Amino acid sequence: MSTTTNGTCQAQACGPFVYVTFAGSSKRHEKKVLDLCLLCKGAGFTVRCDSYRVLPKSDEFNVNQWRDKNFRRAACVLFCISPAYIGLIKNLEEPQAVAEESDQSKGAVYIYNLARAELVNSCSYNKRFFCVLFANPGVNLTVPPCFKSCLKFRFPGESQTLIKAMQARHSPNQELH
């Protein structure tokens, strides 16, 4: 496995590329998202997480360009669905809510809009989007309507099933010729 000087994997040298996006709501939630990223990395994936604290370290001057590049090259995009993420998406139609968003929330909305456009263009058929549900026991989360056709997994309870689904996405038998 080869890496660049800043520790990131070079294209083709590391495992399939995964992009993780979430709405930051608490340090506890960010820790769970980090645990998900580490799980994916341990399973052989190259991981990029849409965390604003990571972006300044990426040597990218344009945050949206960084997000575009990583979203488009990702073989799998993991949408971390939490109560905060659901609330953020529900408020998209309210202009005052958008104006008050944090940088992390703006990133989640930006990636959500890219994904929604991709789903519309593919008639909702998409095998690279995975919804990862982050909720305390007893909390019933639903995914945004545009993600209804995407595979859904609870974290951490269905972690290994998620990893197997992502790996199956890249098995030689699943590739289109």
Buried (B, 14 or more C-beta within 10 A) or exposed (E): EEEEEEEEBEEEEBBBBBBBBBBBBEEEBBEBBEEBBEBBBEBBBBBBBBBBEEBEEBEBEEBEEBBBBBBEEBBBBBBBBBBBBBEBBEBBEEEEBBEEBEEBBBBBBBBBEBBBEBBEEEEBEBBBBBBBBBBEEEEEBEBBEBBEBBBBBBBBEBBEEBBEBBBEBBEEEEEEE
